[in-house]
């Protein structure tokens, strides 16, 4: 039997979700705003004694949709292709712990150039992370934590479908600031690619307003292993510009699957007052698995003795057109090449893969009602008519569209609540349905997560 969420029930659930926390957040207008207080307090003594910062967060959520059957909802990933709240019911998204030492400089690699004078001292830092939960599956890397025995699924069970929690080490890297030219930074290890607008993890402050993620986030590169250099090229009244270039093994790839390296890079412009940000970022390289190595599913579906290049390009902007209002927008495009020869094999579709392209647009507007309460709306469309970009959340070709309403509520200085209501629908899908286990071409999802920072 399918469960239905009527408009009245959805409105009632939304009002119930919003009223209590919002009232709590606004109950004492004369109290100091909790968002202005640093949330990380548990390990302050450790940092003062060692100079090393230890922090983390616990994220748990709840979600329900109007398309899954009861049997589907008891398994994992029943909200797919919606990600973030991938399961229905209660879920432990992640317990995420980070140990780090900050590098002092005028660059935050993969994020932004910084204003102010150019530091003339050398500096170094490091970052090491450990994660446990449902998010440990997409955060794992081939040749490393993806191969740990504790992360292996039972025989005959698709990874994640049994609501198993996973371990991962999302980032482990060292970085150095070099006082050359107008400032240079170099990092090496395993790190987030920084290609695309949305980036994990969900620390504050961060770009991830909503609990659920965009289709663009699914398609973009997540983690890479290699080296990256960041260089300031402009610091004037015209703004700040930094460029980045790196050489990495490939997507989610610690043990290279084809002997070729991939290139990542970016150009990041900031207005002189840091109110407007524009980023162009990309990743490009051969992503196929050679015939004599284990295919790196689901990151790479292709097997071929020749290089099959995959590229991803993102252009994003962040702006503040008025007080308390923030606008984010992203345009992206990508392509997986395929030479069409018989020994170029897509594990899903078979021999003779001829390639495919994808593209998307997403935008969100957020409004800060008060220091502890924000609202936002997000709209997106993603065109993947060859069904190559969104796997493994779906392999259905076509266009995916979504409209999301949400809020961010600081219940205390350490606790954040993010309720949301999301509607997704397909088009140009030739009758092939992606929601409800292949039974529907649209879905309404009601979800909320609670994030405790320590």
N, C-alpha and C positions, 0 to 999 in steps of 0.2 A: 504494500500500500504506500502510495506517495503521500508525503506530508505537505500541506499547503500553508502558505503565509498570506492571508488575505490583506488587502490594503489597510483595513481597520486594525487587524492584529499587528501589522507592521508599525502602524502609527502609534498604537498603544505601547508596544515594546520599546519603540524609539523614545517616546515621552518618558516612560518609566526609567529607561537607562540614563536619560539626560537629567531628569529633575532632581534626583537625590544628590549626585555628585556636584552638579552645578550649584545647587543650593548650599551644599557644604562649602564649596569653594568661595561662595560669596556671603557666607553667614556673618562675617565680621569685617565690614569695610574699613574699620580703623586699625586692623591688625597689619603688620608688615607683610608685603607680598612674599609668598614662599618661593617664587621663582627667582628672587634676587639672592637667595641664600644658597651657598654651595652645597650640593646634595651629597658629596662624597666625604663622609666623616668617620667611617668605621676604622680605617687604617691610617689616619693622620699621624699617629705616633710612629708607625713604621716608616713613613716617608721622612719625618723629621730626623729619625735616627740613622737612616741609610741613604737618603736622597733618592730612593726608588719609590715610585708611586704604585700603589696596589689598590685596585678598584674593580668594580664589576656591577652587574645587575642581574636580576631574576625576572624573566618575562613569562607570564602565563596568560592564556586567553580562552575565550569561549566563542563558538560560532555555530550558526545553523543556517541552512538554505531551504528553499521551497521545492527542490527537485530530487533530492536523494531519497531512496527508500530507507526504511528502518535498517535493513540489513547492510546497505551501503554506508550508512552513517556510523555504524559501529566499527567499521574498518578505517583505514587511514586514507588521507588525500581525497576524501569525498567532496571537498569543495573545489577540486581542480576543474578548470584551469586557473581559478583564483588562487593566488599564493600569498603567504603571510599567515593567515588563518587557514592552513591547508586542510585541517581536520575539522569535523563537526564535534560539538561537545567541548569538554575541557581538554586542554592540551598544554603541555610544558614546552613552550617554544625554545627557551634556552636559559641555562645558568651560565653566565659568561664572566670570566675572570681575566683581568689584564694586569701584567706587571710591566712597567715601562720607566724609562728615564728620558726626559725631554731633551731634545737637541735645541740649543739656543742659536737662532739665526733669523733671517728675514724671509724665510720660505717655510711653508708647510707642504711638503711634497704630496702631490695628487690632490691638493685642496686649494691652496691660494698663496700668492705672494703677500707679504706683509708690509704695511707702511712703516715709516720711521727711518732713522739713520742706518747705514750699513754697518753691521757689527764687524769688527776687525780681529776677532779671536776665533780660533778653530774650536769646534765643539762636536760632540758625538752623542748619540742616544741609541736606545733599543726599545723593542716592543715584543712581548711574548704573550700569547693568548691561549686560553683553554675554554672549550665550550662543551656543554652537555645538554641534550634535548632533541626535539624534532628537527630543529634547524641544523643539527650536526650532520645530517645527510647531505643537503646541498652545499654545506661548508667544507666537506671533506675533499681531499685531493688525491688523484691517481698516483700510485707509487709511494704513498705516505699513509695518512690516517684512514683513507678509504680501504686499505688492506689490513687494518688491524682486525684481529680475530673477534674482538668485542663488537665490531660493527658489521659482522657478517649476518645476513638474513638466513632464516631456516630454509632448507632445501625446498624449492618449488614456490617460495613466497617472494613476490616482487618487493624490492627495497622500499620500506616505508609504509607498505600497505597493511602491516600488522600493528601499526602505531608504536613501533619500536623507537626508543630514544638512542641517539648516537653521540659518540665522542668526536671532537675535531680540534685541531689547532689552527684556527683561521688565519692568524698572522704570526710570523716569527721572523723578525728582520732587525738589522742594524742600519743606522744612518749617520751621516757626518755632514756638518756644515763647513764649507771652505770659504774663507774670506777673499775670494778671487773676483775680479771685475765688480759687479754689483751684488754678488752673492750667489753661491753655488751649493747645491745639496746633492748627495749621492746616497742611495739606499740599496741594500742587497739582502736577499732572502726570499721568504714567501710573504706576499702582501696583496692587498686589494688592488685591482688594476686601476681604479680611478677613472674608468672609461664609462661615461654615462652620468646621468643626474643623480639617481638614487644609489646610495652606497650603504652597505652594512658596516659595522653593527649599529644598534639603536642607542648610541650614547647621546646625551644632551650637551651642547646644542648639536643638531644634526638636520639633514635635509628630509628625513623620513617622517612626515607629519602623520601619515595614516598607518594603521595596523596592516592593512593589505598593501600589496605592491602592484606596480603597473606591469603590463605586458612587456614594456621596454626593459624593465628590470630583469625579467626572465631571459630575454634575448641577449643582453649585454654581457661582456666578460666580467667574471666575478674576481677570482683569485688567480695569481700568476706566481711563478718562481723565476727569479733572475735578478737583473740590476736595472736601476732607473736613475737618471740624472735630471736635475731640475736647475734651471738657470734664469736669473732675472735679466731681462733684456731692455726694460724701459722703466724708469722711475722719474716721473715728471708731472707737471700740471695736467697732462693728457691722461694720466692714470698710471697704473702698474701693470706690467706685462711679464709673465714668466712662461718659458717653454719647457717641455719635458720630452725625453726620449729614453726608451728602455728596450732591452733585449731579454726575452723570456722564452721558456720552453713551450708555452701554449696555454690554453684554457684549462684550469684545474689540473695542471700537469707538472708533477715533480719528477717523474721518470719519463723522459721524452719518448714519444711514440712513433717518430718518423725521422729523427736526426736533423730536422730543420728547426730554426728558431723563428719566433714571431716578434713583430715590432709593435710597441705601444708608444703613444705620444700624445701631447696636448699643447694647446696654446690657451693661456688663461689671462683675461683682461679684467682689471678692477678699476672702477672710477676712483678718483683721488680721495673721495670721502667714504669709500668702501660700501656705498649704498647700492651699486649696480655691479653685477658679476656676469661675464660672458665667457663660456668655455666651449672650445672645440676639442674633442678627444677622439682617439681611434685605436683600433688594434687590427693588425693584418698579418697573416701567415698561413702556411700550410697546416691544416688540422687533421688530415686523414691519418689513419693508422696503417703502417706498413703491413703487408700480408704475414710477415713472420713474427709479429708481436700481438699481444692480447689486445683486442679492440677496446678502446677507452670509452665504453658506453657509460652514461648517456651523453657525455660531452661531445664525442665525435662518433657519428654514425657511419662514417665512410671508411672503407678499406680499399686501398689502391697502391700499386707500386710507384705511382707518380704523384707529384705534389698537387693537391687540390686546395687552392687558397680560399680562406674564409676571412672576411673583413667586416668591421663594424665601425660606424661613424656616428657621432653624437654632437649636436649643437644645442647648448642650453643657456638660459638666461634667468637671472634672479633680479628682481627690481622691487623698489618700494615707491609706488606712485603717490602714496599719501600716508600720513601718519597711521600706524597700527595696521596697515594693509601691506601684504607681501604677495608678489606674483612670481610663479615659477612656470617655465615653458621649456619644452624640449622637442626637437625634431631629430629623427634618427633614420638611418638606412643601413642595410647590410646585404651581404651576398655570400653564398657558399658556391664556389665554382664546382663544376663537374664536367669532365671531358667526354662523357657518354660512352666510353669504351667498355667492353664486356667485363674487364677485370676491375672496373671502378664500381664498387658495390655499396649500395645503401643497405644497411642491415634490415631496415624496415621495408623498403620497396624493391630491393633486389638489384641485379646487375644493370649497368648502363646508365648510371645516374648522370643527369645532364645539368644539374645545378638549379639554383633558385635564389630569388631576391626577396627582401622584406623591407618594410618601412613603417614609420609610425609617428604620431603626434600625441603629446599629452601636455596638459596645462592645469595648474591649480591656483586658486586664490584663497588666501587665509586672512582672517581678521581677528585681531587681538581685542577681545571685549574688555579684558582687564588683565593684570599681570599673571593671574592664575588660570585664565580661561581663553581658549582660542577656538574659532570655528573655521572650517575650510570646505571647499567644493573642488572636485577634480574631475576632469573629462579626458577621455583618451580614445584613440582609435589605432589599431595595429593591423597592418595588411601583411598576411603571410600565406599567399595563395599556393605555395608549394609545400606548406607544412613542415618547414625546416627549422624555424627559429625558436619555437616555443616548446620543443621536446626537452624533457620528458613530461611536462605538465599536460601537453596535448600534442598529437601529431595530425590533428584535423586541419586541412587547408582551408583558407578563407580569411575573412576580416573579423577581428574581435574588437568590440566597443564596450566602454564602461563609463558609468557616472557614479561618483562616490561622494557622500556627505559624511563629515566627521567632525570630531572635536578632540581637543587636548586639554585635559583638566589636571592641574597640579593639586592633588589632594593634600599633600604635605610637601616639604622640601625634598623628600626622598621617594615619593610615590606618584606615579603618573598614570592616568586612566585615559584610554583612547577608544571611545565607542564610534561605530560607523555603520552606515547603511549603504549598500552597494548593489547596483543593477548592471548586469552584463548581458550582451546579446551578440549574436553572430549575423553576418551577412556575406554574400558571395561564397557560401559554403556548400553549394550544390546539394543541399538536403542532408549533408552529413552533420550530425549533432555532437557537440562536445560536452554538454553539461548533463548532470544526472546520469553519469555512466553511459552516455550516448543516447539518452532518451529525450533531450530537450535542447533547443537552440537559444535559450535565455535562462537567466538565473537571478534571483534576489538573495543576497547574503546579508545577514545581520550578525555583527561580531563586535567584540570589545576585548582589549587586552589591558592588563595591569602590569606595570613595570616598576620594580622596586630597585632603586639605586643604592649602592653601598660602597 
